[in-house]
Amino acid sequence: MDGISHKKWIFPNPEKTRDSLLPKLALKPWISSRSANMLLTNASIIDSAAGRLLSGRRSILVRNGLIQEVSEQPILAPDCDSINLNGLFVCPGLIDCHVHVTAVPGVKTMGELMETPEELIQLRTSYVLRETIRRGFTTVRDTGGASKALADAIEEGLLVGPRLFQCGKALSQTGGHGDFGPTTRAAGCCGGHWKSLGRTCDGVPEVLKATREELKLGADFIKVMCGGGVASVTDAIETVQFTPEEIQAITSTCRQMGRKKTTAHAYTIEAITHAIENGIQCIEHGNLMDERCAKMMATKGIFLTPTLSCYGIMERAPFEDFLPENGKVKNKQVMSQGLNAIKIAEAAGVTVCYGTDLLTSMQALQTEEFTVRAAVLPSPTILKHATVNAAALLDMTGKLGVIAPAAFGDLIILNTNPLDDIRILDRPEDHLLAVIKGGKVVSSRLEELAMEYL
């Protein structure tokens, strides 16, 4: 070898390893070693809990991803980059409590989505996550399809996306809302996409095993299909699903295994009541509730996550053929009373959260929910849905949805005050200037704020 020692060629001097390569030699080289510190000055801060703008211009100091100080007085932090916002509005990062990040674009119909190969879904999910956080949603709650592995990948910086709370696979009885298996044979789900989105289970032993398995795999909560749905073929909206004994088995197991919350897909009074009486703590949708139902929910401290924009979106181009024909009929049925239900719930004192339930390319319209709710509710109330109320649902009060010491440094910067008109959040291309998650800039149109990563 031209005089070069074979031994030295194979075993170079470790002291000569280039310093620039050291981070890439780490066990998980995608984890950033950069500290998430920044100082924002001259900011107009939105108090989402009180629904008001804090008086005067203030500074926000973020250290190691957490808000350390919010002050009207100058903050000395020579080790941090200081950015003068010149009065721009700073709002807590938004929270969407009903998403399906694995219901990916690339298909035209619900049937095609169910047949999409799992590997392709995983690849396309990275696009969904990236676009979601760029719309200002720094946290999402996935109600069927995402996994702890996906949440961990985001947390570690391997994927760019919002903080992810997930339930693993939603639970459905055979022939229930989550059973998208062939109707030509008795066996229930699954295949294609639904194999990763949900699972069927019948009888107390099966639901116990399913619940325990999802919790073992790291589910943050458990979702139960307690009533009929729009997209499923074999169940009418009016159906009530799972027996009381089956639901009680699920809810008691969740209490025993870490006091995990349970949530129910339910539209009707009967399905909502059935879920709550058997221990469910949260309701998804709830379009057909009445005042008595809402008062019961408020008294028992049950959370509600309506999803109103999705029904109108699935009726107009280019999504008018997304649902099967019987799904289109059911879609009209629940859409007609959705706005009235959210008014009833809010008036009764139910803790209402922001949710969208959009699938495929519809997820680009995620902010339309703000505009839909604005038809019946004031802007400060709707902002609470997407911040402090959502944080309470996630058991993250004081950590998410607020701009306060000890909270995560999850912030969005706007050129207009959403408390005056919440619909400006539905036009992020005009009003959203930057998104910050954990003190790192995810998206920015401000010269002063350089993006930390793509």
GILIN-V570356 format. One record per residue. N is the residue number from 1. NEAR is the number of other C-alpha atoms within 12 Angstrom. Layout:
((N	NEAR) (N	NEAR))
This chain:
((1	8) (2	6) (3	8) (4	10) (5	11) (6	11) (7	11) (8	12) (9	12) (10	10) (11	12) (12	13) (13	11) (14	11) (15	9) (16	11) (17	14) (18	12) (19	11) (20	10) (21	11) (22	16) (23	17) (24	16) (25	14) (26	13) (27	9) (28	15) (29	15) (30	20) (31	22) (32	19) (33	16) (34	19) (35	19) (36	30) (37	32) (38	41) (39	38) (40	44) (41	35) (42	28) (43	38) (44	36) (45	43) (46	40) (47	29) (48	38) (49	32) (50	20) (51	27) (52	22) (53	27) (54	27) (55	15) (56	19) (57	26) (58	32) (59	38) (60	46) (61	43) (62	40) (63	30) (64	25) (65	28) (66	33) (67	36) (68	29) (69	29) (70	35) (71	27) (72	20) (73	16) (74	21) (75	23) (76	19) (77	21) (78	12) (79	15) (80	22) (81	24) (82	25) (83	26) (84	24) (85	29) (86	22) (87	26) (88	32) (89	38) (90	46) (91	51) (92	47) (93	48) (94	50) (95	49) (96	51) (97	50) (98	47) (99	42) (100	44) (101	53) (102	46) (103	48) (104	41) (105	33) (106	26) (107	26) (108	26) (109	28) (110	35) (111	27) (112	24) (113	32) (114	38) (115	28) (116	30) (117	23) (118	24) (119	17) (120	22) (121	32) (122	27) (123	21) (124	25) (125	35) (126	31) (127	29) (128	37) (129	41) (130	31) (131	33) (132	41) (133	44) (134	38) (135	44) (136	46) (137	50) (138	47) (139	50) (140	45) (141	47) (142	45) (143	48) (144	44) (145	43) (146	48) (147	37) (148	28) (149	22) (150	34) (151	35) (152	23) (153	24) (154	30) (155	25) (156	22) (157	29) (158	22) (159	31) (160	37) (161	42) (162	46) (163	44) (164	43) (165	43) (166	43) (167	49) (168	42) (169	41) (170	45) (171	50) (172	47) (173	38) (174	33) (175	37) (176	40) (177	43) (178	46) (179	38) (180	41) (181	32) (182	22) (183	18) (184	11) (185	11) (186	14) (187	18) (188	27) (189	35) (190	27) (191	26) (192	26) (193	38) (194	40) (195	33) (196	38) (197	43) (198	44) (199	41) (200	36) (201	36) (202	30) (203	23) (204	23) (205	18) (206	24) (207	37) (208	28) (209	23) (210	36) (211	46) (212	31) (213	25) (214	37) (215	34) (216	22) (217	22) (218	26) (219	39) (220	35) (221	46) (222	53) (223	47) (224	56) (225	51) (226	51) (227	42) (228	42) (229	44) (230	40) (231	38) (232	37) (233	28) (234	31) (235	29) (236	29) (237	38) (238	26) (239	29) (240	33) (241	42) (242	38) (243	27) (244	25) (245	23) (246	34) (247	44) (248	29) (249	30) (250	50) (251	38) (252	28) (253	32) (254	36) (255	22) (256	16) (257	24) (258	19) (259	20) (260	33) (261	36) (262	45) (263	45) (264	52) (265	49) (266	44) (267	46) (268	36) (269	34) (270	25) (271	39) (272	44) (273	36) (274	33) (275	42) (276	36) (277	26) (278	27) (279	34) (280	43) (281	43) (282	47) (283	52) (284	47) (285	49) (286	51) (287	44) (288	37) (289	35) (290	29) (291	24) (292	21) (293	34) (294	37) (295	25) (296	26) (297	36) (298	26) (299	18) (300	22) (301	24) (302	38) (303	43) (304	49) (305	45) (306	52) (307	43) (308	43) (309	37) (310	41) (311	40) (312	29) (313	35) (314	36) (315	24) (316	16) (317	13) (318	17) (319	27) (320	22) (321	22) (322	34) (323	33) (324	24) (325	20) (326	21) (327	32) (328	28) (329	23) (330	29) (331	34) (332	26) (333	24) (334	36) (335	33) (336	18) (337	25) (338	36) (339	32) (340	27) (341	38) (342	42) (343	32) (344	32) (345	39) (346	33) (347	22) (348	26) (349	25) (350	34) (351	39) (352	46) (353	46) (354	48) (355	47) (356	44) (357	42) (358	40) (359	40) (360	38) (361	34) (362	39) (363	39) (364	31) (365	29) (366	44) (367	44) (368	34) (369	45) (370	42) (371	29) (372	35) (373	38) (374	31) (375	22) (376	23) (377	30) (378	24) (379	28) (380	31) (381	36) (382	44) (383	47) (384	41) (385	43) (386	49) (387	48) (388	41) (389	40) (390	44) (391	40) (392	31) (393	43) (394	38) (395	21) (396	22) (397	21) (398	26) (399	29) (400	42) (401	47) (402	41) (403	44) (404	34) (405	23) (406	26) (407	33) (408	38) (409	45) (410	46) (411	53) (412	51) (413	44) (414	39) (415	28) (416	28) (417	33) (418	43) (419	33) (420	21) (421	24) (422	36) (423	30) (424	27) (425	40) (426	27) (427	26) (428	35) (429	20) (430	17) (431	29) (432	37) (433	35) (434	42) (435	44) (436	49) (437	46) (438	40) (439	39) (440	39) (441	37) (442	41) (443	36) (444	31) (445	24) (446	24) (447	14) (448	20) (449	27) (450	22) (451	21) (452	25) (453	25) (454	20))
